[in-house]
């Protein structure tokens, strides 16, 4: 006996198929299904990234919803919900049917889903357009390191590189304040975006993740407005690894469009991007030098030398190598033998020259070359290179930082203050920027502002010597001698307290009417130290200059530092006209190449 059909003949009282569809709530079920299905698809899209769902999951949900639609319509036609349960439609007497009541419930469900859908659409549209439409919104952004989602969890350096490249591109905008990597990357794996933005002084935050497996990579990026904690822009890219450079540029371009800012022409100078092998070496080298340890710097140099051997015509690799070779000159100069100093100095110079010959707009090469010229007292040529670097990357904190150093050496203090202030704004968690700003304030005689800048530097890095000594001297000049002693004892290394406290004791003595004992103690201390003790040599050098013992300082400094010393903020302080009264000091500073510094700063001009 054949089974009865679930699609019976239309009821004779019904005039059309459509009326029967409405009577059985098929139309209502279809509308409710579409609205609720759309809402579910949006929910899946929102939760996919936070829950690290696989790429296929959102697509699978949409496919299942599509397959389920005709099934839902068939079930609505063939079956009816009754007080006795679910029955076949042809088994229910139309006069006893409760489909009108069920239809009203479906209407309520559909209306509720529509309210949710329209609310989401309005919220999304408002927040997507807010940054682009409101000209009063500050255009400032911090780029966080992209989370490593690779199966082995060993690609953090690659995620950092992707984020760094995007940051580098954004820094080429004149209209956008871009927080430097050294500040924003301290918030690795941080999820509280408003707190991050407040600490960095940025309105917008870019976060994302990278999953690299063999020759494929997935990049997820999302731009968040910290004041509303809402998404301004987001995108997922699934691509071949070879396309990573294009995607980095695309992300930067889309962010610029979302924030209504323009990017510069770029610094590639028409050069193609490096090969993936070379790029991997560059990224690993950057990761190795992050903490500025001697071991990390040397590993970075070795990796970049390997990159240059494999790609001798890569301006990217050569520029990075120039910067890496320059790091020991700055970060290990107190312990670096003269032979090694000369080797790193020359190596940085040759790599920078080679990079600029290939690409005259390579920022790293411009910075390295400018720094080398600064060390050689070629201030005018150095300034030309720094200004070229700022044309290419006007939002680079590193360029402002190093250019500010040059202006300090050059005794252009008002300009130095402007430049160093900008460096501190772009890289607010970098203690060296606040230390440099403190140096400028100390040189112009604003001890209160110098103390504030030095305190901020110590908050960020309590172990730094220069800002601690600078803060103590600033407090001495303000007469805050008790606080000066507290700062001496605030060093986290108690082994350094004796040097700090001896410095404080001498400062106290120099502040008295009879300072002969303090001067005798200072001279005795100067005879006890050598270049192997950077803490004591720094203190003795500062105190000798502060006490006016410039001849003794010149004699000791020439012994302690075999290489030329351009650092002159507090060494050649605010009394250049008195320097000629100290023959030993004058002779020391007139000897090459230090004579270039004297000429550049306009001191001791010969008649």
C-alpha positions as CSV (number, residue, x, y, z in Angstrom):
1,X,0.0,0.0,0.0
2,X,1.6,3.3,-1.0
3,X,2.5,5.8,1.7
4,X,0.3,8.9,1.8
5,X,1.8,12.0,0.2
6,X,3.0,14.8,2.6
7,X,1.8,17.2,0.0
8,X,-2.0,16.9,-0.1
9,X,-4.3,18.5,-2.6
10,X,-5.2,22.1,-1.8
11,X,-8.2,22.6,0.5
12,X,-11.2,23.4,-1.6
13,X,-11.9,26.6,0.4
14,X,-8.5,28.0,-0.5
15,X,-8.3,30.1,-3.6
16,X,-4.7,29.9,-4.3
17,X,-1.4,28.2,-3.5
18,X,-0.1,31.4,-1.8
19,X,-3.1,31.5,0.5
20,X,-2.4,28.0,1.5
21,X,1.3,28.8,2.1
22,X,0.3,31.6,4.4
23,X,-2.3,29.5,6.2
24,X,0.3,26.9,7.0
25,X,2.8,29.6,8.0
26,X,5.3,28.6,5.4
27,X,5.9,32.2,4.4
28,X,6.4,33.2,8.1
29,X,8.8,30.3,8.7
30,X,10.8,31.4,5.6
31,X,11.1,35.0,6.7
32,X,11.9,34.1,10.3
33,X,14.5,31.6,9.0
34,X,16.3,34.1,6.8
35,X,16.4,36.8,9.5
36,X,17.6,34.5,12.3
37,X,20.1,32.8,9.9
38,X,21.6,36.2,9.0
39,X,22.0,37.0,12.7
40,X,23.6,33.7,13.3
41,X,26.1,34.3,10.4
42,X,27.1,37.6,11.9
43,X,27.6,36.1,15.3
44,X,29.9,33.4,13.8
45,X,31.8,36.0,11.9
46,X,32.4,38.0,15.1
47,X,33.5,35.0,17.3
48,X,35.6,33.2,14.7
49,X,38.8,35.0,15.4
50,X,38.7,35.3,19.2
51,X,37.9,31.6,19.5
52,X,40.6,30.7,16.8
53,X,38.0,28.8,14.8
54,X,39.4,27.3,11.5
55,X,39.0,29.2,8.2
56,X,36.3,26.8,7.0
57,X,34.0,27.1,9.9
58,X,32.1,30.4,8.9
59,X,31.7,29.0,5.4
60,X,30.4,25.7,6.7
61,X,27.8,27.5,8.8
62,X,26.6,29.5,5.8
63,X,26.3,26.3,3.7
64,X,24.4,24.5,6.4
65,X,22.0,27.5,6.8
66,X,21.5,27.4,3.0
67,X,20.8,23.7,2.9
68,X,18.4,24.0,5.9
69,X,16.2,26.7,4.3
70,X,14.3,24.5,1.9
71,X,14.1,21.8,4.6
72,X,12.5,24.3,6.9
73,X,9.9,25.2,4.2
74,X,9.1,21.6,3.5
75,X,8.6,20.9,7.2
76,X,6.4,24.0,7.6
77,X,4.2,22.8,4.7
78,X,4.0,19.1,5.7
79,X,3.6,19.4,9.4
80,X,1.6,21.5,11.9
81,X,2.1,22.2,15.6
82,X,-1.1,21.3,17.6
83,X,-1.9,21.0,21.3
84,X,-1.4,17.3,21.0
85,X,2.0,17.7,19.4
86,X,3.4,17.8,15.8
87,X,1.0,16.3,13.2
88,X,0.9,16.0,9.5
89,X,-1.0,18.9,8.0
90,X,-3.5,16.7,6.1
91,X,-4.4,15.1,9.4
92,X,-5.5,18.4,11.0
93,X,-9.0,19.7,10.6
94,X,-8.7,23.3,9.3
95,X,-11.4,24.4,11.6
96,X,-9.4,23.1,14.6
97,X,-6.1,24.4,13.4
98,X,-4.1,26.8,15.7
99,X,-1.8,28.0,12.8
100,X,-3.0,31.7,13.4
101,X,-1.8,31.5,16.9
102,X,1.5,29.9,15.8
103,X,1.8,32.6,13.1
104,X,1.5,35.3,15.7
105,X,4.3,33.8,17.7
106,X,6.4,33.6,14.6
107,X,5.7,37.2,13.9
108,X,7.0,38.1,17.4
109,X,10.2,36.0,16.9
110,X,10.8,37.5,13.5
111,X,10.3,41.1,14.8
112,X,12.7,40.4,17.6
113,X,15.3,39.0,15.2
114,X,14.8,42.0,13.0
115,X,15.4,44.4,15.8
116,X,18.6,42.7,16.6
117,X,19.7,42.7,13.0
118,X,18.9,46.3,12.4
119,X,20.5,47.3,15.7
120,X,23.7,45.5,14.6
121,X,23.6,47.1,11.2
122,X,23.2,50.6,12.6
123,X,25.9,50.0,15.2
124,X,28.4,48.6,12.7
125,X,27.7,51.3,10.2
126,X,28.2,54.1,12.8
127,X,31.4,52.7,14.1
128,X,32.8,51.8,10.7
129,X,32.3,55.3,9.5
130,X,33.1,57.3,12.7
131,X,36.9,57.6,12.2
132,X,36.7,58.4,8.5
133,X,33.8,60.9,8.8
134,X,34.7,62.9,11.8
135,X,37.6,65.3,11.1
136,X,38.0,66.1,14.8
137,X,39.1,62.6,15.7
138,X,42.9,62.5,16.4
139,X,44.7,60.4,13.9
140,X,47.0,58.4,16.2
141,X,47.7,54.7,16.1
142,X,49.6,52.0,17.9
143,X,50.4,48.7,16.1
144,X,50.7,45.7,18.5
145,X,52.8,42.7,17.7
146,X,50.7,40.1,15.7
147,X,50.0,37.0,17.7
148,X,51.7,33.8,16.5
149,X,49.1,31.2,15.7
150,X,51.3,28.8,13.8
151,X,51.0,25.1,14.8
152,X,54.4,24.9,16.3
153,X,54.2,28.3,18.0
154,X,57.7,29.2,16.9
155,X,56.9,32.1,14.4
156,X,56.6,35.0,16.9
157,X,59.5,36.8,15.1
158,X,57.5,36.5,11.8
159,X,54.3,38.0,13.4
160,X,56.5,40.8,14.8
161,X,57.9,41.4,11.3
162,X,54.5,41.7,9.7
163,X,53.3,44.2,12.3
164,X,56.6,46.1,12.1
165,X,56.3,46.4,8.3
166,X,52.8,47.8,8.6
167,X,54.0,50.2,11.2
168,X,56.8,51.2,9.0
169,X,54.4,52.0,6.1
170,X,52.1,54.0,8.4
171,X,55.0,56.1,9.7
172,X,55.4,57.5,6.2
173,X,52.2,59.5,6.7
174,X,52.4,63.2,7.6
175,X,48.9,63.1,8.9
176,X,49.2,60.2,11.3
177,X,50.9,59.9,14.7
178,X,52.3,56.4,14.8
179,X,53.6,55.0,18.1
180,X,57.0,53.4,17.8
181,X,57.6,49.7,17.9
182,X,59.7,49.8,21.0
183,X,56.7,51.2,23.0
184,X,53.8,49.4,21.3
185,X,55.5,46.0,21.3
186,X,55.7,46.0,25.1
187,X,52.0,45.1,25.1
188,X,52.4,41.7,23.6
189,X,49.4,39.5,24.2
190,X,47.5,42.3,25.9
191,X,43.7,42.3,25.4
192,X,42.6,45.4,27.2
193,X,42.8,47.8,24.2
194,X,41.6,51.0,26.0
195,X,44.3,50.6,28.7
196,X,47.0,50.0,26.0
197,X,45.8,53.1,24.0
198,X,45.9,55.3,27.1
199,X,49.4,54.2,28.1
200,X,50.7,54.9,24.5
201,X,48.7,58.0,23.8
202,X,47.0,56.5,20.7
203,X,43.3,56.7,19.7
204,X,43.4,53.7,17.5
205,X,45.1,50.3,18.0
206,X,45.9,47.7,15.3
207,X,46.0,44.1,16.5
208,X,46.1,40.8,14.6
209,X,47.5,37.3,14.2
210,X,49.6,35.4,11.8
211,X,49.4,31.7,11.1
212,X,52.3,30.4,8.9
213,X,52.4,26.8,7.7
214,X,54.8,25.7,4.9
215,X,54.1,28.0,2.0
216,X,50.8,29.5,3.2
217,X,50.0,32.2,5.6
218,X,46.8,33.6,7.2
219,X,46.9,37.2,8.4
220,X,44.0,38.6,10.5
221,X,44.1,42.3,11.2
222,X,41.6,44.6,13.0
223,X,41.7,48.3,13.7
224,X,40.0,49.3,17.0
225,X,38.8,52.7,18.2
226,X,40.0,52.7,21.8
227,X,37.4,55.3,23.0
228,X,34.5,53.1,21.9
229,X,36.3,49.7,22.0
230,X,34.8,49.0,18.6
231,X,36.1,47.8,15.3
232,X,36.8,50.4,12.6
233,X,38.1,47.9,10.1
234,X,39.0,44.2,10.0
235,X,40.1,41.8,7.3
236,X,41.3,38.2,7.0
237,X,43.9,37.3,4.3
238,X,44.6,33.7,3.3
239,X,47.5,33.8,0.8
240,X,50.7,32.3,-0.5
241,X,53.7,33.3,1.5
242,X,55.2,35.0,-1.5
243,X,52.4,37.5,-1.3
244,X,53.2,38.7,2.2
245,X,54.8,42.0,1.1
246,X,51.7,43.0,-1.0
247,X,49.4,42.2,1.9
248,X,51.4,44.3,4.4
249,X,51.2,47.2,2.0
250,X,47.5,46.5,1.5
251,X,46.7,46.5,5.2
252,X,48.6,49.8,5.7
253,X,46.7,51.3,2.7
254,X,43.3,50.2,4.0
255,X,44.0,51.6,7.5
256,X,45.0,54.9,6.0
257,X,41.8,54.9,4.0
258,X,39.7,54.1,7.1
259,X,41.4,56.9,9.0
260,X,41.3,59.4,6.1
261,X,45.0,59.9,6.0
262,X,47.5,59.6,3.1
263,X,50.6,57.6,3.0
264,X,53.9,58.7,1.5
265,X,55.4,57.3,-1.7
266,X,57.4,54.7,0.3
267,X,61.1,54.1,0.8
268,X,61.7,51.2,-1.6
269,X,63.0,53.5,-4.3
270,X,61.6,51.2,-7.0
271,X,63.5,48.2,-5.6
272,X,61.8,44.9,-5.4
273,X,61.2,43.4,-1.9
274,X,63.8,40.9,-0.6
275,X,63.4,37.2,-1.2
276,X,61.6,35.2,1.5
277,X,64.9,33.7,2.7
278,X,66.5,37.1,3.1
279,X,63.3,38.5,4.7
280,X,63.3,35.7,7.3
281,X,66.9,36.5,8.2
282,X,66.2,40.2,8.5
283,X,63.2,39.5,10.8
284,X,65.2,37.0,13.0
285,X,68.0,39.6,13.3
286,X,65.5,42.3,14.4
287,X,64.2,39.9,17.1
288,X,67.7,39.1,18.3
289,X,68.6,42.8,18.9
290,X,65.4,43.8,20.7
291,X,66.8,43.6,24.2
292,X,70.1,45.3,23.3
293,X,72.3,42.7,25.0
294,X,75.8,42.2,23.6
295,X,75.0,38.6,22.7
296,X,71.8,39.5,20.9
297,X,73.5,42.3,19.0
298,X,76.3,40.1,17.8
299,X,73.8,37.4,16.7
300,X,71.8,40.1,14.8
301,X,75.0,41.2,13.0
302,X,75.8,37.5,12.1
303,X,72.3,36.9,10.7
304,X,72.4,40.1,8.6
305,X,75.8,39.3,7.3
306,X,74.4,36.0,6.1
307,X,71.5,37.8,4.5
308,X,73.9,40.1,2.6
309,X,76.0,37.2,1.4
310,X,72.8,35.6,0.0
311,X,71.5,38.9,-1.5
312,X,74.4,41.3,-1.9
313,X,72.3,43.8,-3.8
314,X,69.5,44.0,-1.3
315,X,69.2,47.5,0.1
316,X,66.9,46.2,2.9
317,X,69.6,43.7,4.1
318,X,72.4,46.2,3.8
319,X,70.5,49.0,5.6
320,X,69.6,46.6,8.5
321,X,73.3,45.4,8.6
322,X,74.5,49.0,8.9
323,X,72.2,49.7,11.8
324,X,73.1,46.4,13.5
325,X,76.9,47.1,13.2
326,X,76.2,50.5,14.6
327,X,74.6,49.2,17.8
328,X,77.8,48.1,19.5
329,X,79.3,51.6,19.0
330,X,76.5,53.0,21.1
331,X,75.4,50.3,23.4
332,X,78.8,48.7,24.3
333,X,81.2,51.6,23.8
334,X,82.3,51.6,27.4
335,X,83.6,48.0,27.1
336,X,84.4,47.8,23.4
337,X,88.1,47.5,22.6
338,X,89.4,50.2,20.2
339,X,90.0,47.7,17.5
340,X,86.5,46.3,17.6
341,X,85.1,49.8,17.8
342,X,86.9,50.8,14.6
343,X,85.8,47.6,12.9
344,X,82.1,48.1,13.7
345,X,82.3,51.8,12.8
346,X,83.9,51.1,9.4
347,X,81.5,48.1,8.8
348,X,78.5,50.2,9.5
349,X,79.8,53.0,7.2
350,X,80.4,50.6,4.3
351,X,77.1,48.8,4.6
352,X,75.2,52.1,4.8
353,X,77.0,53.5,1.7
354,X,76.3,50.3,-0.2
355,X,72.6,50.4,0.7
356,X,72.2,54.1,-0.3
357,X,73.9,53.4,-3.6
358,X,71.1,51.0,-4.4
359,X,68.2,52.8,-2.7
360,X,68.9,56.5,-1.7
361,X,65.6,56.5,0.4
362,X,66.4,53.5,2.7
363,X,65.7,54.9,6.2
364,X,67.9,52.5,8.1
365,X,70.9,53.3,5.8
366,X,70.2,57.1,6.1
367,X,70.1,56.8,9.9
368,X,73.3,54.7,10.1
369,X,75.1,57.1,7.8
370,X,73.9,60.1,9.7
371,X,75.0,58.7,13.0
372,X,78.4,57.8,11.7
373,X,78.8,61.4,10.4
374,X,77.7,62.6,13.9
375,X,80.4,60.5,15.5
376,X,82.9,62.1,13.1
377,X,81.6,65.6,13.9
378,X,80.4,66.1,10.4
379,X,77.3,67.8,11.6
380,X,76.1,69.5,8.5
381,X,76.3,66.4,6.4
382,X,74.7,64.3,9.1
383,X,71.7,66.8,9.3
384,X,71.2,66.4,5.5
385,X,70.7,62.7,5.9
386,X,68.4,62.9,8.9
387,X,66.2,65.4,7.1
388,X,66.1,63.1,4.1
389,X,65.0,60.3,6.4
390,X,62.3,62.5,7.9
391,X,61.0,63.2,4.4
392,X,60.6,59.5,3.7
393,X,59.3,58.6,7.2
394,X,58.0,61.7,9.0
395,X,56.5,59.6,11.8
396,X,59.6,57.7,12.8
397,X,60.5,58.1,16.5
398,X,64.0,56.7,15.8
399,X,64.8,59.4,13.3
400,X,63.6,62.2,15.7
401,X,65.6,60.6,18.5
402,X,68.9,60.5,16.6
403,X,68.4,63.9,15.0
404,X,67.7,65.3,18.4
405,X,71.1,63.9,19.6
406,X,72.8,65.7,16.7
407,X,71.1,69.0,17.6
408,X,72.3,68.6,21.2
409,X,75.9,68.0,20.1
410,X,75.6,71.0,17.8
411,X,74.3,73.2,20.7
412,X,71.0,74.0,18.9
413,X,69.1,73.4,22.1
414,X,65.7,74.9,21.3
415,X,65.5,72.8,18.1
416,X,66.7,69.8,20.0
417,X,63.9,70.2,22.6
418,X,61.3,70.2,19.9
419,X,62.7,67.2,18.2
420,X,63.3,65.2,21.4
421,X,59.8,66.0,22.6
422,X,58.4,64.6,19.4
423,X,60.5,61.5,19.8
424,X,59.1,61.0,23.3
425,X,55.5,61.4,22.0
426,X,56.0,58.8,19.3
427,X,57.9,56.4,21.6
428,X,56.6,57.2,25.1
429,X,57.8,54.0,26.8
430,X,61.4,54.3,25.5
431,X,63.4,55.5,28.5
432,X,66.2,56.8,26.3
433,X,63.9,59.4,24.8
434,X,63.0,60.9,28.2
435,X,66.6,60.8,29.2
436,X,67.6,62.7,26.1
437,X,64.9,65.2,26.8
438,X,66.2,65.6,30.4
439,X,69.7,66.3,28.9
440,X,68.3,69.1,26.9
441,X,66.5,70.7,29.8
442,X,69.7,70.3,31.9
443,X,71.7,72.1,29.3
444,X,69.4,75.1,29.1
445,X,69.3,75.3,32.9
446,X,65.6,74.2,33.5
447,X,66.4,71.8,36.4
448,X,62.8,71.2,37.4
449,X,61.9,70.0,33.9
450,X,65.1,68.0,33.6
451,X,64.3,66.3,36.9
452,X,60.8,65.4,35.7
453,X,62.1,63.9,32.4
454,X,64.8,61.9,34.3
455,X,62.2,60.6,36.7
456,X,60.1,59.3,33.8
457,X,63.1,57.6,32.3
458,X,63.8,55.9,35.7
459,X,60.2,54.8,36.0
460,X,60.5,53.0,32.7
461,X,64.0,51.6,33.4
462,X,65.2,51.9,37.1
463,X,68.6,50.5,36.3
464,X,69.8,53.3,34.0
465,X,72.8,55.2,35.2
466,X,72.7,58.4,33.2
467,X,69.1,59.5,34.2
468,X,69.8,58.6,37.9
469,X,73.0,60.7,38.0
470,X,71.2,63.5,36.0
471,X,68.3,63.5,38.4
472,X,70.6,63.8,41.4
473,X,72.5,66.7,39.8
474,X,69.2,68.4,38.9
475,X,68.1,68.0,42.5
476,X,71.4,69.3,43.8
477,X,71.0,72.4,41.7
478,X,67.5,72.9,43.2
479,X,68.8,72.5,46.7
480,X,66.8,69.3,47.2
481,X,69.7,67.5,48.9
482,X,67.7,65.0,51.0
483,X,65.7,63.9,48.0
484,X,69.0,63.5,46.1
485,X,70.1,61.0,48.7
486,X,66.8,59.1,48.3
487,X,67.3,58.9,44.6
488,X,70.8,57.5,45.2
489,X,69.3,54.7,47.4
490,X,66.6,54.1,44.8
491,X,68.9,52.2,42.5
492,X,67.7,48.5,42.4
493,X,71.3,47.4,42.5
494,X,72.6,48.0,46.1
495,X,76.1,47.4,44.9
496,X,75.9,50.8,43.1
497,X,74.8,52.7,46.2
498,X,78.3,53.5,47.4
499,X,79.1,55.3,44.1
500,X,75.8,57.1,44.1
501,X,76.1,58.1,47.7
502,X,79.7,59.2,47.3
503,X,78.5,61.3,44.4
504,X,75.7,62.7,46.6
505,X,78.2,63.5,49.4
506,X,80.5,65.4,47.1
507,X,77.5,67.3,45.6
508,X,76.5,68.2,49.2
509,X,80.0,69.4,49.9
510,X,80.2,71.4,46.7
511,X,77.0,73.2,47.7
512,X,78.6,74.5,51.0
513,X,80.5,77.7,51.4
514,X,83.7,75.7,52.2
515,X,83.9,73.0,49.6
516,X,87.6,72.2,49.9
517,X,87.0,68.8,51.5
518,X,84.5,67.9,48.7
519,X,87.0,68.9,46.0
520,X,89.8,66.9,47.7
521,X,87.4,63.8,47.9
522,X,86.6,64.3,44.2
523,X,90.2,64.4,43.2
524,X,91.0,61.4,45.3
525,X,88.1,59.5,43.7
526,X,89.3,60.5,40.2
527,X,92.6,58.8,41.0
528,X,90.9,55.5,42.0
529,X,88.8,54.7,38.9
530,X,89.5,53.5,35.4
531,X,87.5,52.8,32.2
532,X,86.5,49.4,33.4
533,X,84.1,51.0,35.9
534,X,81.5,53.0,33.9
535,X,79.4,54.0,36.9
536,X,82.3,55.7,38.7
537,X,83.8,57.2,35.6
538,X,80.5,58.7,34.7
539,X,80.1,60.2,38.2
540,X,83.7,61.5,38.4
541,X,83.4,63.0,34.9
542,X,80.2,64.8,35.8
543,X,81.5,66.1,39.1
544,X,84.8,67.3,37.7
545,X,83.0,69.4,35.1
546,X,80.5,70.6,37.7
547,X,83.4,71.6,40.0
548,X,85.2,73.4,37.2
549,X,88.1,70.9,37.1
550,X,88.2,70.8,33.4
551,X,91.9,70.1,33.0
552,X,91.7,67.0,35.1
553,X,88.6,65.9,33.4
554,X,90.2,66.3,30.0
555,X,93.2,64.3,31.1
556,X,91.1,61.4,32.5
557,X,88.6,61.4,29.7
558,X,91.3,61.0,27.1
559,X,92.5,58.0,29.1
560,X,89.1,56.5,29.7
561,X,87.9,56.9,26.1
562,X,90.3,56.0,23.3
563,X,87.7,56.9,20.7
564,X,86.4,60.5,20.1
565,X,83.6,61.5,22.4
566,X,80.9,63.7,20.9
567,X,78.7,63.5,24.0
568,X,78.9,67.1,25.1
569,X,75.6,68.2,26.7
570,X,76.8,68.4,30.2
571,X,80.5,68.1,29.3
572,X,80.5,71.3,27.2
573,X,77.8,72.9,29.3
574,X,76.3,76.4,29.3
575,X,79.6,78.3,29.8
576,X,81.6,77.9,26.5
577,X,83.3,81.3,27.0
578,X,85.1,80.0,30.1
579,X,86.5,76.9,28.4
580,X,89.5,78.8,27.0
581,X,90.7,79.6,30.5
582,X,91.5,75.9,31.0
583,X,94.5,75.2,28.8
584,X,94.5,71.4,29.2
585,X,90.9,71.2,28.4
586,X,91.2,73.6,25.5
587,X,94.2,71.6,24.0
588,X,92.3,68.4,24.4
589,X,89.2,69.7,22.6
590,X,91.2,71.4,19.8
591,X,92.9,68.1,18.8
592,X,91.5,66.3,15.8
593,X,88.8,65.2,15.3
594,X,87.3,67.0,18.3
595,X,88.2,70.3,16.7
596,X,85.3,69.8,14.4
597,X,83.0,69.8,17.3
598,X,84.4,73.1,18.6
599,X,84.1,74.7,15.2
600,X,80.6,73.4,14.7
601,X,79.4,74.8,18.0
602,X,81.1,78.1,17.4
603,X,83.5,78.0,20.4
604,X,87.0,79.5,20.5
605,X,87.0,81.1,17.1
606,X,90.5,82.2,16.1
607,X,91.0,85.9,15.3
